Amino acid sequence: MKTHLQLLITTFFTAALLFAGAALAQTPSPSGGPRMKAIVYHNFGSPDVLQLEEIEKPVPNDNQVLVKVQAVSVNPFDWHFMEGVPYIARLLAFGPLKPTSPRLGADFAGTVEAVGKNITQFKPGDEVFGGKIGAYAEYVVIAEKFLATKPANITFEQAGSVQIAGLTALQGLRDKGKIQPGQKVLINGASGGVGTFAVQIAKSLGAHVTGVCSGRNVELVRSLGADQVIDYTKEDFTKSGQRYDVIIDNVGNHSLSEYRRVLNPNGKYVLIGGGGVNDNRWTGPIGVVIKTLLLKPFISQEMKMMLADVNKEDLTFLADLMQSGKVTPVIDKTYPLSEIREAIRYVETGRARGKVAVTLKDASQTSLAGGNSATASGSTIGPVLVVFVLIGVPLAVLILPVVVAFILNGRFRQRNPDKRGYRWGYYFSVMSFVAGLVLGVFLECGAMAVIVCGVVYAVLAWFFAKRHRWAWVALTILSFNPIAWIINLIYLWRRWAEAAT
C-alpha cells in the first residue's frame, strides 16, 4: 500500500509511476545505424511544439522485445508532459526549463519484429499491446513483463488504447474499490477513456453499475452495460438520495462532502489521479489529495487517490476480458500520425468518448499537419518564471520567518533582559500563519477560505507569541506536523511556567 507521502507525490508523476526510467526508454542503435520516425518536442507548450523527426531505431538487448508500432492512443499523460503542467512537476519530473525527455506516448499495439535471446514468450510476428514511454514512434523496445498478446477479436487501434485506461479502471475497481458481486458502483465520467473501461469491468465483476455522463453519451454508456445512466446536465447524482458502495471519480467536479453524502457508511471513493484539463496549473489535483488525507482519520468511508501499476498479470487479465467479449475498447476517433497535434487538441477538450487512437500507417510523412513548429506557442508562463516561483517562493517562505523571528526575539530581549529568548516560538508562530494561508490556497476552497485560514492562524499565532498555553496547544495540533509536535513538546514545555507578557 502506498504511503500518504507517496500518494501526494504521485499526483505529479503519472508517467514516473507507470513507466520507470522514462529518459532511458529506448536502447539506441550504434551511431550510423537504422533510423525511424518519431514524435519529439524540445520545449513546453501547445501541440504545435510537436515535431516529426528521424531518430535512431532502437535495438533490443537480450531481455527486450522490438515491436513495430501499428497504433497508439492519446492520454492526459501526454499533454501534461507536453505543456509541463502542473508547473510544480517541472522541478521533479518534467524538466525545469526544457523537457527532460523529448519523447511522448505511452499506450501502443504492434507486431513483434525481433526478440532478445532470453525472451521466451514472444516471437517475431506476434501481435502484442502494452505501454512504453516514447510510443509515438515506428518502433519501441520493451521488457517482456510489460507486454501482453493482443486478442484476435480486437483491432490494433483498440489494443493500443488499453494499458493506462484499462489498468486504471481495473485496479481502481478491484484493488482500491474492492467491489463485490451485487454491490452498487457509480462511475462519474462514464463515457471517457477510463470510464468506458470501468463500466464494462464493473459489470464483468458482478456489480450494479450507475454511469454519469452528458446527455449525448447516455446511449453509449447504456450500451456498455450500465444498469442506470444519469445525465449530469439534468440531474445531480449527489442529490438523488441513492447511495453507493463504490464511487470511481474520473472528473472531480464535486466536493468530497458531496461524494460522502452518497456513499454508504463503509463505502469507498476512488479518485483517478491522472489530472484533468481544469486542474490548477500550478499544483494539479494536490488540493484534493490534501483534503482526503485530512479527512481520513475522522470518517469511516475510505477516500483514496490512485494511479495504475503496470504489471503483466493485469494486462493478461484485460486481454482475457477482451477475448471473451466482456470488454471492448471504445474508440471515438482515429487520426493518422501526421495529425497527432489535432488528436491531442481533441483530447484536451475533455469531450472524447472513450479513447482517441493514432495509427502509424503514414509514419513516412516528413511533417505534421495542424500547426507550424517554427511559430509554435510555448507555455503561457515562461519556464524561467515557473522555476523562479517554484524555488524562490519556498525559499522566501523558509527564510523570511527566520528573519522575522530574530527581529521579534531581539525586541523581546531588549524589553525583558531578565527573561530567556523565544526565537523558536516566534518562528513557529510566523510559520503557522504562513502555513494557514498556504493550506487555504492548496485546498482550493476560494478566496474567502484563504482569508478565514489566514485570520484563524494569525490569531492563534499572536496568542502563541504571547505564550498562552491554549494557543500553544491549538497551534501545535493545527500544524498537522508531527515534527512540530515533538519539537514543541521538548522546547516549549519549560516556557509554560512563564507569565504571559
Stockholm file with secondary structure:
# STOCKHOLM 1.0

chainA/1-501         MKTHLQLLITTFFTAALLFAGAALAQTPSPSGGPRMKAIVYHNFGSPDVLQLEEIEKPVPNDNQVLVKVQAVSVNPFDWHFMEGVPYIARLLAFGPLKPTSPRLGADFAGTVEAVGKNITQFKPGDEVFGGKIGAYAEYVVIAEKFLATKPANITFEQAGSVQIAGLTALQGLRDKGKIQPGQKVLINGASGGVGTFAVQIAKSLGAHVTGVCSGRNVELVRSLGADQVIDYTKEDFTKSGQRYDVIIDNVGNHSLSEYRRVLNPNGKYVLIGGGGVNDNRWTGPIGVVIKTLLLKPFISQEMKMMLADVNKEDLTFLADLMQSGKVTPVIDKTYPLSEIREAIRYVETGRARGKVAVTLKDASQTSLAGGNSATASGSTIGPVLVVFVLIGVPLAVLILPVVVAFILNGRFRQRNPDKRGYRWGYYFSVMSFVAGLVLGVFLECGAMAVIVCGVVYAVLAWFFAKRHRWAWVALTILSFNPIAWIINLIYLWRRWAEAAT
#=GR chainA/1-501 SS CCCHHHHHHHTTCHHHHHSSCGGGCSCCCCTTCCEEEEEECSSCBSGGGCEEEEEECCCCCTTEEEEEEEEEECCHHHHHHHHTCSGGGGTTTTCSSSCSSCBCCCEEEEEEEEECTTCCSCCTTCEEEEECTTCSBSEEEEEGGGEEECCTTSCHHHHTTCHHHHHHHHHIIIIISCCCTTCEEEEETTTSHHHHHHHHHHHHTTCEEEEEECGGGHHHHHHTTCSEEEETTTCCGGGSCCCEEEEEESSCCSCHHHHHHTEEEEEEEEEETTCCTTSBTTTBTHHHHHHHHHHGGGCSSEEEEECCCCCHHHHHHHHHHHHTTSCCCCEEEEEEGGGHHHHHHHHHTTCCSSEEEEECTTTTCSSCSSSCGGGCCBCSSCHHHHHHHHHHHHHHHHHHHHHHHHHHHHHHHHHCTTSCCCHHHHHHHHHHHHHHHHHHHHTTCCHHHHHHHHHHHHHHHHHHHTTCHHHHHHHHHHTTCHHHHHHHHHHTGGGGGSCCC
#=GC SS_cons         CCCHHHHHHHTTCHHHHHSSCGGGCSCCCCTTCCEEEEEECSSCBSGGGCEEEEEECCCCCTTEEEEEEEEEECCHHHHHHHHTCSGGGGTTTTCSSSCSSCBCCCEEEEEEEEECTTCCSCCTTCEEEEECTTCSBSEEEEEGGGEEECCTTSCHHHHTTCHHHHHHHHHIIIIISCCCTTCEEEEETTTSHHHHHHHHHHHHTTCEEEEEECGGGHHHHHHTTCSEEEETTTCCGGGSCCCEEEEEESSCCSCHHHHHHTEEEEEEEEEETTCCTTSBTTTBTHHHHHHHHHHGGGCSSEEEEECCCCCHHHHHHHHHHHHTTSCCCCEEEEEEGGGHHHHHHHHHTTCCSSEEEEECTTTTCSSCSSSCGGGCCBCSSCHHHHHHHHHHHHHHHHHHHHHHHHHHHHHHHHHCTTSCCCHHHHHHHHHHHHHHHHHHHHTTCCHHHHHHHHHHHHHHHHHHHTTCHHHHHHHHHHTTCHHHHHHHHHHTGGGGGSCCC
//
